[in-house]
Amino acid sequence: MKAQVGDFIKTNNGPRRVVKADEANGYELENGHVLAESDFSLEDVLLESEVTR
C-alpha cells in the first residue's frame, strides 16, 4: 500500500485526503473518487504536514 488513511494524494485538482484504503478496493479520496494502486506513484503521496491549505 502506497498511502494510508489521512495521507494525501496529489491529483490534477490538488491534493486530496485518503479517507479509505484497502488492497481490494483501492483508495477512496475525500471527494468520493477512487484510485487504484497503479493510478499514482509513491512521489504523489503526501503527509498532512506536507500539505498547505
Predicted model as a PDB file, atoms N, CA, C, CB and O in Angstrom, pLDDT in the B-factor column:
MODEL        1                                                                  
ATOM      1  N   MET A   1       0.847  -1.180   0.000  1.00 92.00           N  
ATOM      2  CA  MET A   1       0.000   0.000   0.000  1.00 92.00           C  
ATOM      3  C   MET A   1       0.891   1.241   0.000  1.00 92.00           C  
ATOM      4  CB  MET A   1      -0.963  -0.001   1.225  1.00 92.00           C  
ATOM      5  O   MET A   1       1.817   1.365   0.801  1.00 92.00           O  
ATOM      6  N   LYS A   2       0.591   2.132  -0.898  1.00 96.00           N  
ATOM      7  CA  LYS A   2       1.380   3.357  -1.019  1.00 96.00           C  
ATOM      8  C   LYS A   2       0.949   4.432  -0.045  1.00 96.00           C  
ATOM      9  CB  LYS A   2       1.290   3.889  -2.417  1.00 96.00           C  
ATOM     10  O   LYS A   2       1.772   5.239   0.387  1.00 96.00           O  
ATOM     11  N   ALA A   3      -0.326   4.458   0.310  1.00 97.00           N  
ATOM     12  CA  ALA A   3      -0.851   5.514   1.178  1.00 97.00           C  
ATOM     13  C   ALA A   3      -1.735   4.904   2.253  1.00 97.00           C  
ATOM     14  CB  ALA A   3      -1.642   6.561   0.361  1.00 97.00           C  
ATOM     15  O   ALA A   3      -2.225   3.782   2.123  1.00 97.00           O  
ATOM     16  N   GLN A   4      -1.923   5.672   3.317  1.00 96.00           N  
ATOM     17  CA  GLN A   4      -2.783   5.251   4.414  1.00 96.00           C  
ATOM     18  C   GLN A   4      -3.865   6.301   4.615  1.00 96.00           C  
ATOM     19  CB  GLN A   4      -1.966   5.035   5.720  1.00 96.00           C  
ATOM     20  O   GLN A   4      -3.770   7.416   4.101  1.00 96.00           O  
ATOM     21  N   VAL A   5      -4.887   5.933   5.365  1.00 97.00           N  
ATOM     22  CA  VAL A   5      -5.953   6.888   5.692  1.00 97.00           C  
ATOM     23  C   VAL A   5      -5.318   8.087   6.382  1.00 97.00           C  
ATOM     24  CB  VAL A   5      -7.056   6.233   6.602  1.00 97.00           C  
ATOM     25  O   VAL A   5      -4.519   7.934   7.306  1.00 97.00           O  
ATOM     26  N   GLY A   6      -5.683   9.280   5.926  1.00 96.00           N  
ATOM     27  CA  GLY A   6      -5.135  10.510   6.479  1.00 96.00           C  
ATOM     28  C   GLY A   6      -4.028  11.105   5.631  1.00 96.00           C  
ATOM     29  O   GLY A   6      -3.739  12.296   5.741  1.00 96.00           O  
ATOM     30  N   ASP A   7      -3.400  10.293   4.782  1.00 97.00           N  
ATOM     31  CA  ASP A   7      -2.400  10.818   3.848  1.00 97.00           C  
ATOM     32  C   ASP A   7      -3.128  11.564   2.735  1.00 97.00           C  
ATOM     33  CB  ASP A   7      -1.503   9.669   3.262  1.00 97.00           C  
ATOM     34  O   ASP A   7      -4.349  11.477   2.610  1.00 97.00           O  
ATOM     35  N   PHE A   8      -2.373  12.287   1.938  1.00 98.00           N  
ATOM     36  CA  PHE A   8      -2.913  12.991   0.784  1.00 98.00           C  
ATOM     37  C   PHE A   8      -2.280  12.440  -0.480  1.00 98.00           C  
ATOM     38  CB  PHE A   8      -2.674  14.511   0.898  1.00 98.00           C  
ATOM     39  O   PHE A   8      -1.120  12.028  -0.473  1.00 98.00           O  
ATOM     40  N   ILE A   9      -3.040  12.434  -1.561  1.00 98.00           N  
ATOM     41  CA  ILE A   9      -2.535  12.029  -2.866  1.00 98.00           C  
ATOM     42  C   ILE A   9      -2.689  13.214  -3.803  1.00 98.00           C  
ATOM     43  CB  ILE A   9      -3.286  10.766  -3.413  1.00 98.00           C  
ATOM     44  O   ILE A   9      -3.758  13.819  -3.882  1.00 98.00           O  
ATOM     45  N   LYS A  10      -1.616  13.545  -4.511  1.00 97.00           N  
ATOM     46  CA  LYS A  10      -1.676  14.630  -5.490  1.00 97.00           C  
ATOM     47  C   LYS A  10      -2.582  14.214  -6.645  1.00 97.00           C  
ATOM     48  CB  LYS A  10      -0.251  14.994  -6.009  1.00 97.00           C  
ATOM     49  O   LYS A  10      -2.440  13.120  -7.191  1.00 97.00           O  
ATOM     50  N   THR A  11      -3.516  15.092  -7.013  1.00 95.00           N  
ATOM     51  CA  THR A  11      -4.384  14.868  -8.166  1.00 95.00           C  
ATOM     52  C   THR A  11      -4.308  16.097  -9.061  1.00 95.00           C  
ATOM     53  CB  THR A  11      -5.862  14.580  -7.725  1.00 95.00           C  
ATOM     54  O   THR A  11      -3.675  17.091  -8.705  1.00 95.00           O  
ATOM     55  N   ASN A  12      -4.944  16.030 -10.208  1.00 93.00           N  
ATOM     56  CA  ASN A  12      -4.976  17.180 -11.115  1.00 93.00           C  
ATOM     57  C   ASN A  12      -5.679  18.378 -10.483  1.00 93.00           C  
ATOM     58  CB  ASN A  12      -5.670  16.802 -12.421  1.00 93.00           C  
ATOM     59  O   ASN A  12      -5.452  19.517 -10.891  1.00 93.00           O  
ATOM     60  N   ASN A  13      -6.528  18.128  -9.491  1.00 92.00           N  
ATOM     61  CA  ASN A  13      -7.271  19.198  -8.809  1.00 92.00           C  
ATOM     62  C   ASN A  13      -6.696  19.520  -7.443  1.00 92.00           C  
ATOM     63  CB  ASN A  13      -8.729  18.812  -8.663  1.00 92.00           C  
ATOM     64  O   ASN A  13      -7.391  20.070  -6.588  1.00 92.00           O  
ATOM     65  N   GLY A  14      -5.440  19.183  -7.232  1.00 94.00           N  
ATOM     66  CA  GLY A  14      -4.793  19.445  -5.955  1.00 94.00           C  
ATOM     67  C   GLY A  14      -4.770  18.208  -5.082  1.00 94.00           C  
ATOM     68  O   GLY A  14      -5.336  17.175  -5.440  1.00 94.00           O  
ATOM     69  N   PRO A  15      -4.122  18.310  -3.946  1.00 97.00           N  
ATOM     70  CA  PRO A  15      -4.038  17.158  -3.049  1.00 97.00           C  
ATOM     71  C   PRO A  15      -5.392  16.821  -2.422  1.00 97.00           C  
ATOM     72  CB  PRO A  15      -3.014  17.425  -1.953  1.00 97.00           C  
ATOM     73  O   PRO A  15      -6.148  17.709  -2.028  1.00 97.00           O  
ATOM     74  N   ARG A  16      -5.676  15.542  -2.342  1.00 97.00           N  
ATOM     75  CA  ARG A  16      -6.921  15.052  -1.748  1.00 97.00           C  
ATOM     76  C   ARG A  16      -6.605  14.040  -0.661  1.00 97.00           C  
ATOM     77  CB  ARG A  16      -7.839  14.423  -2.824  1.00 97.00           C  
ATOM     78  O   ARG A  16      -5.751  13.172  -0.841  1.00 97.00           O  
ATOM     79  N   ARG A  17      -7.300  14.153   0.474  1.00 97.00           N  
ATOM     80  CA  ARG A  17      -7.092  13.256   1.620  1.00 97.00           C  
ATOM     81  C   ARG A  17      -7.663  11.865   1.319  1.00 97.00           C  
ATOM     82  CB  ARG A  17      -7.752  13.844   2.901  1.00 97.00           C  
ATOM     83  O   ARG A  17      -8.730  11.730   0.722  1.00 97.00           O  
ATOM     84  N   VAL A  18      -6.930  10.849   1.743  1.00 98.00           N  
ATOM     85  CA  VAL A  18      -7.395   9.465   1.652  1.00 98.00           C  
ATOM     86  C   VAL A  18      -8.303   9.207   2.859  1.00 98.00           C  
ATOM     87  CB  VAL A  18      -6.182   8.443   1.609  1.00 98.00           C  
ATOM     88  O   VAL A  18      -7.884   9.382   4.003  1.00 98.00           O  
ATOM     89  N   VAL A  19      -9.553   8.788   2.597  1.00 98.00           N  
ATOM     90  CA  VAL A  19     -10.489   8.513   3.684  1.00 98.00           C  
ATOM     91  C   VAL A  19     -10.709   7.019   3.889  1.00 98.00           C  
ATOM     92  CB  VAL A  19     -11.815   9.192   3.411  1.00 98.00           C  
ATOM     93  O   VAL A  19     -11.228   6.600   4.924  1.00 98.00           O  
ATOM     94  N   LYS A  20     -10.315   6.219   2.907  1.00 98.00           N  
ATOM     95  CA  LYS A  20     -10.473   4.774   3.000  1.00 98.00           C  
ATOM     96  C   LYS A  20      -9.416   4.133   2.101  1.00 98.00           C  
ATOM     97  CB  LYS A  20     -11.924   4.325   2.590  1.00 98.00           C  
ATOM     98  O   LYS A  20      -9.209   4.574   0.970  1.00 98.00           O  
ATOM     99  N   ALA A  21      -8.751   3.098   2.602  1.00 97.00           N  
ATOM    100  CA  ALA A  21      -7.715   2.444   1.808  1.00 97.00           C  
ATOM    101  C   ALA A  21      -7.706   0.958   2.098  1.00 97.00           C  
ATOM    102  CB  ALA A  21      -6.333   3.056   2.094  1.00 97.00           C  
ATOM    103  O   ALA A  21      -7.615   0.538   3.251  1.00 97.00           O  
ATOM    104  N   ASP A  22      -7.802   0.160   1.033  1.00 93.00           N  
ATOM    105  CA  ASP A  22      -7.602  -1.276   1.171  1.00 93.00           C  
ATOM    106  C   ASP A  22      -7.150  -1.846  -0.167  1.00 93.00           C  
ATOM    107  CB  ASP A  22      -8.898  -1.976   1.662  1.00 93.00           C  
ATOM    108  O   ASP A  22      -7.433  -1.281  -1.224  1.00 93.00           O  
ATOM    109  N   GLU A  23      -6.450  -2.967  -0.108  1.00 90.00           N  
ATOM    110  CA  GLU A  23      -5.843  -3.543  -1.309  1.00 90.00           C  
ATOM    111  C   GLU A  23      -6.879  -3.955  -2.348  1.00 90.00           C  
ATOM    112  CB  GLU A  23      -4.999  -4.740  -0.936  1.00 90.00           C  
ATOM    113  O   GLU A  23      -6.617  -3.851  -3.546  1.00 90.00           O  
ATOM    114  N   ALA A  24      -8.030  -4.415  -1.922  1.00 92.00           N  
ATOM    115  CA  ALA A  24      -9.039  -4.904  -2.862  1.00 92.00           C  
ATOM    116  C   ALA A  24      -9.769  -3.775  -3.587  1.00 92.00           C  
ATOM    117  CB  ALA A  24     -10.042  -5.766  -2.132  1.00 92.00           C  
ATOM    118  O   ALA A  24     -10.074  -3.898  -4.773  1.00 92.00           O  
ATOM    119  N   ASN A  25     -10.053  -2.674  -2.883  1.00 93.00           N  
ATOM    120  CA  ASN A  25     -10.879  -1.609  -3.455  1.00 93.00           C  
ATOM    121  C   ASN A  25     -10.127  -0.332  -3.787  1.00 93.00           C  
ATOM    122  CB  ASN A  25     -11.973  -1.285  -2.519  1.00 93.00           C  
ATOM    123  O   ASN A  25     -10.724   0.584  -4.351  1.00 93.00           O  
ATOM    124  N   GLY A  26      -8.868  -0.232  -3.468  1.00 96.00           N  
ATOM    125  CA  GLY A  26      -8.081   0.948  -3.775  1.00 96.00           C  
ATOM    126  C   GLY A  26      -8.191   2.024  -2.716  1.00 96.00           C  
ATOM    127  O   GLY A  26      -8.375   1.737  -1.533  1.00 96.00           O  
ATOM    128  N   TYR A  27      -8.078   3.263  -3.153  1.00 98.00           N  
ATOM    129  CA  TYR A  27      -8.024   4.412  -2.248  1.00 98.00           C  
ATOM    130  C   TYR A  27      -9.199   5.327  -2.529  1.00 98.00           C  
ATOM    131  CB  TYR A  27      -6.687   5.181  -2.397  1.00 98.00           C  
ATOM    132  O   TYR A  27      -9.335   5.849  -3.635  1.00 98.00           O  
ATOM    133  N   GLU A  28     -10.052   5.522  -1.527  1.00 98.00           N  
ATOM    134  CA  GLU A  28     -11.161   6.456  -1.673  1.00 98.00           C  
ATOM    135  C   GLU A  28     -10.704   7.801  -1.139  1.00 98.00           C  
ATOM    136  CB  GLU A  28     -12.443   5.952  -0.928  1.00 98.00           C  
ATOM    137  O   GLU A  28     -10.183   7.902  -0.028  1.00 98.00           O  
ATOM    138  N   LEU A  29     -10.909   8.840  -1.951  1.00 98.00           N  
ATOM    139  CA  LEU A  29     -10.492  10.184  -1.581  1.00 98.00           C  
ATOM    140  C   LEU A  29     -11.660  10.967  -1.005  1.00 98.00           C  
ATOM    141  CB  LEU A  29      -9.906  10.916  -2.788  1.00 98.00           C  
ATOM    142  O   LEU A  29     -12.817  10.574  -1.150  1.00 98.00           O  
ATOM    143  N   GLU A  30     -11.346  12.080  -0.349  1.00 97.00           N  
ATOM    144  CA  GLU A  30     -12.364  12.895   0.314  1.00 97.00           C  
ATOM    145  C   GLU A  30     -13.435  13.412  -0.636  1.00 97.00           C  
ATOM    146  CB  GLU A  30     -11.713  14.056   1.003  1.00 97.00           C  
ATOM    147  O   GLU A  30     -14.539  13.735  -0.198  1.00 97.00           O  
ATOM    148  N   ASN A  31     -13.134  13.496  -1.917  1.00 96.00           N  
ATOM    149  CA  ASN A  31     -14.113  13.984  -2.891  1.00 96.00           C  
ATOM    150  C   ASN A  31     -14.925  12.846  -3.509  1.00 96.00           C  
ATOM    151  CB  ASN A  31     -13.409  14.769  -3.990  1.00 96.00           C  
ATOM    152  O   ASN A  31     -15.698  13.073  -4.440  1.00 96.00           O  
ATOM    153  N   GLY A  32     -14.753  11.607  -2.993  1.00 96.00           N  
ATOM    154  CA  GLY A  32     -15.524  10.470  -3.471  1.00 96.00           C  
ATOM    155  C   GLY A  32     -14.870   9.670  -4.577  1.00 96.00           C  
ATOM    156  O   GLY A  32     -15.340   8.581  -4.905  1.00 96.00           O  
ATOM    157  N   HIS A  33     -13.801  10.179  -5.158  1.00 96.00           N  
ATOM    158  CA  HIS A  33     -13.111   9.459  -6.217  1.00 96.00           C  
ATOM    159  C   HIS A  33     -12.339   8.282  -5.629  1.00 96.00           C  
ATOM    160  CB  HIS A  33     -12.164  10.399  -6.989  1.00 96.00           C  
ATOM    161  O   HIS A  33     -11.909   8.315  -4.476  1.00 96.00           O  
ATOM    162  N   VAL A  34     -12.175   7.252  -6.438  1.00 97.00           N  
ATOM    163  CA  VAL A  34     -11.428   6.075  -6.011  1.00 97.00           C  
ATOM    164  C   VAL A  34     -10.265   5.883  -6.979  1.00 97.00           C  
ATOM    165  CB  VAL A  34     -12.345   4.799  -5.961  1.00 97.00           C  
ATOM    166  O   VAL A  34     -10.445   5.911  -8.196  1.00 97.00           O  
ATOM    167  N   LEU A  35      -9.069   5.689  -6.423  1.00 97.00           N  
ATOM    168  CA  LEU A  35      -7.875   5.455  -7.230  1.00 97.00           C  
ATOM    169  C   LEU A  35      -7.347   4.052  -6.973  1.00 97.00           C  
ATOM    170  CB  LEU A  35      -6.787   6.506  -6.923  1.00 97.00           C  
ATOM    171  O   LEU A  35      -7.380   3.560  -5.846  1.00 97.00           O  
ATOM    172  N   ALA A  36      -6.866   3.423  -8.022  1.00 96.00           N  
ATOM    173  CA  ALA A  36      -6.194   2.138  -7.888  1.00 96.00           C  
ATOM    174  C   ALA A  36      -4.725   2.392  -7.561  1.00 96.00           C  
ATOM    175  CB  ALA A  36      -6.341   1.283  -9.187  1.00 96.00           C  
ATOM    176  O   ALA A  36      -4.219   3.495  -7.770  1.00 96.00           O  
ATOM    177  N   GLU A  37      -4.063   1.397  -7.062  1.00 95.00           N  
ATOM    178  CA  GLU A  37      -2.635   1.494  -6.724  1.00 95.00           C  
ATOM    179  C   GLU A  37      -1.817   1.977  -7.931  1.00 95.00           C  
ATOM    180  CB  GLU A  37      -2.103   0.123  -6.235  1.00 95.00           C  
ATOM    181  O   GLU A  37      -0.846   2.717  -7.775  1.00 95.00           O  
ATOM    182  N   SER A  38      -2.215   1.554  -9.118  1.00 95.00           N  
ATOM    183  CA  SER A  38      -1.471   1.896 -10.338  1.00 95.00           C  
ATOM    184  C   SER A  38      -1.767   3.305 -10.866  1.00 95.00           C  
ATOM    185  CB  SER A  38      -1.783   0.888 -11.415  1.00 95.00           C  
ATOM    186  O   SER A  38      -1.125   3.748 -11.817  1.00 95.00           O  
ATOM    187  N   ASP A  39      -2.721   4.007 -10.268  1.00 96.00           N  
ATOM    188  CA  ASP A  39      -3.107   5.343 -10.744  1.00 96.00           C  
ATOM    189  C   ASP A  39      -2.185   6.464 -10.281  1.00 96.00           C  
ATOM    190  CB  ASP A  39      -4.495   5.647 -10.296  1.00 96.00           C  
ATOM    191  O   ASP A  39      -2.286   7.588 -10.775  1.00 96.00           O  
ATOM    192  N   PHE A  40      -1.285   6.174  -9.338  1.00 97.00           N  
ATOM    193  CA  PHE A  40      -0.390   7.212  -8.834  1.00 97.00           C  
ATOM    194  C   PHE A  40       0.910   6.574  -8.365  1.00 97.00           C  
ATOM    195  CB  PHE A  40      -1.056   8.009  -7.682  1.00 97.00           C  
ATOM    196  O   PHE A  40       0.984   5.366  -8.142  1.00 97.00           O  
ATOM    197  N   SER A  41       1.931   7.412  -8.222  1.00 97.00           N  
ATOM    198  CA  SER A  41       3.237   6.913  -7.782  1.00 97.00           C  
ATOM    199  C   SER A  41       3.456   7.265  -6.312  1.00 97.00           C  
ATOM    200  CB  SER A  41       4.377   7.500  -8.658  1.00 97.00           C  
ATOM    201  O   SER A  41       2.708   8.050  -5.729  1.00 97.00           O  
ATOM    202  N   LEU A  42       4.472   6.684  -5.739  1.00 96.00           N  
ATOM    203  CA  LEU A  42       4.798   6.953  -4.344  1.00 96.00           C  
ATOM    204  C   LEU A  42       5.142   8.426  -4.137  1.00 96.00           C  
ATOM    205  CB  LEU A  42       5.965   6.068  -3.889  1.00 96.00           C  
ATOM    206  O   LEU A  42       4.924   8.964  -3.051  1.00 96.00           O  
ATOM    207  N   GLU A  43       5.673   9.081  -5.162  1.00 97.00           N  
ATOM    208  CA  GLU A  43       6.007  10.509  -5.076  1.00 97.00           C  
ATOM    209  C   GLU A  43       4.758  11.383  -4.986  1.00 97.00           C  
ATOM    210  CB  GLU A  43       6.840  10.927  -6.285  1.00 97.00           C  
ATOM    211  O   GLU A  43       4.848  12.549  -4.602  1.00 97.00           O  
ATOM    212  N   ASP A  44       3.592  10.832  -5.336  1.00 98.00           N  
ATOM    213  CA  ASP A  44       2.332  11.581  -5.276  1.00 98.00           C  
ATOM    214  C   ASP A  44       1.701  11.558  -3.894  1.00 98.00           C  
ATOM    215  CB  ASP A  44       1.353  11.025  -6.282  1.00 98.00           C  
ATOM    216  O   ASP A  44       0.693  12.228  -3.666  1.00 98.00           O  
ATOM    217  N   VAL A  45       2.272  10.804  -2.975  1.00 98.00           N  
ATOM    218  CA  VAL A  45       1.709  10.672  -1.631  1.00 98.00           C  
ATOM    219  C   VAL A  45       2.351  11.711  -0.712  1.00 98.00           C  
ATOM    220  CB  VAL A  45       1.926   9.233  -1.072  1.00 98.00           C  
ATOM    221  O   VAL A  45       3.575  11.830  -0.651  1.00 98.00           O  
ATOM    222  N   LEU A  46       1.507  12.460   0.000  1.00 97.00           N  
ATOM    223  CA  LEU A  46       1.969  13.495   0.914  1.00 97.00           C  
ATOM    224  C   LEU A  46       1.411  13.240   2.306  1.00 97.00           C  
ATOM    225  CB  LEU A  46       1.559  14.894   0.413  1.00 97.00           C  
ATOM    226  O   LEU A  46       0.283  12.770   2.456  1.00 97.00           O  
ATOM    227  N   LEU A  47       2.199  13.550   3.312  1.00 94.00           N  
ATOM    228  CA  LEU A  47       1.708  13.520   4.683  1.00 94.00           C  
ATOM    229  C   LEU A  47       0.943  14.806   4.950  1.00 94.00           C  
ATOM    230  CB  LEU A  47       2.875  13.344   5.699  1.00 94.00           C  
ATOM    231  O   LEU A  47       1.134  15.797   4.245  1.00 94.00           O  
ATOM    232  N   GLU A  48       0.091  14.801   5.944  1.00 91.00           N  
ATOM    233  CA  GLU A  48      -0.703  16.001   6.257  1.00 91.00           C  
ATOM    234  C   GLU A  48       0.209  17.206   6.512  1.00 91.00           C  
ATOM    235  CB  GLU A  48      -1.607  15.748   7.492  1.00 91.00           C  
ATOM    236  O   GLU A  48      -0.136  18.331   6.149  1.00 91.00           O  
ATOM    237  N   SER A  49       1.350  16.980   7.124  1.00 92.00           N  
ATOM    238  CA  SER A  49       2.268  18.070   7.434  1.00 92.00           C  
ATOM    239  C   SER A  49       2.903  18.684   6.182  1.00 92.00           C  
ATOM    240  CB  SER A  49       3.352  17.573   8.363  1.00 92.00           C  
ATOM    241  O   SER A  49       3.440  19.790   6.240  1.00 92.00           O  
ATOM    242  N   GLU A  50       2.844  17.971   5.050  1.00 93.00           N  
ATOM    243  CA  GLU A  50       3.418  18.472   3.796  1.00 93.00           C  
ATOM    244  C   GLU A  50       2.414  19.250   2.958  1.00 93.00           C  
ATOM    245  CB  GLU A  50       3.962  17.322   2.984  1.00 93.00           C  
ATOM    246  O   GLU A  50       2.781  19.856   1.951  1.00 93.00           O  
ATOM    247  N   VAL A  51       1.157  19.236   3.366  1.00 93.00           N  
ATOM    248  CA  VAL A  51       0.108  19.885   2.596  1.00 93.00           C  
ATOM    249  C   VAL A  51      -0.217  21.239   3.208  1.00 93.00           C  
ATOM    250  CB  VAL A  51      -1.152  19.001   2.532  1.00 93.00           C  
ATOM    251  O   VAL A  51      -0.494  21.338   4.404  1.00 93.00           O  
ATOM    252  N   THR A  52      -0.183  22.269   2.395  1.00 73.00           N  
ATOM    253  CA  THR A  52      -0.595  23.600   2.848  1.00 73.00           C  
ATOM    254  C   THR A  52      -1.941  23.901   2.222  1.00 73.00           C  
ATOM    255  CB  THR A  52       0.464  24.699   2.472  1.00 73.00           C  
ATOM    256  O   THR A  52      -2.106  23.779   1.008  1.00 73.00           O  
ATOM    257  N   ARG A  53      -2.875  24.280   3.017  1.00 57.00           N  
ATOM    258  CA  ARG A  53      -4.235  24.544   2.507  1.00 57.00           C  
ATOM    259  C   ARG A  53      -4.547  25.993   2.574  1.00 57.00           C  
ATOM    260  CB  ARG A  53      -5.280  23.764   3.283  1.00 57.00           C  
ATOM    261  O   ARG A  53      -5.641  26.408   2.191  1.00 57.00           O  
TER     262      ARG A  53                                                      
ENDMDL                                                                          
END                                                                             
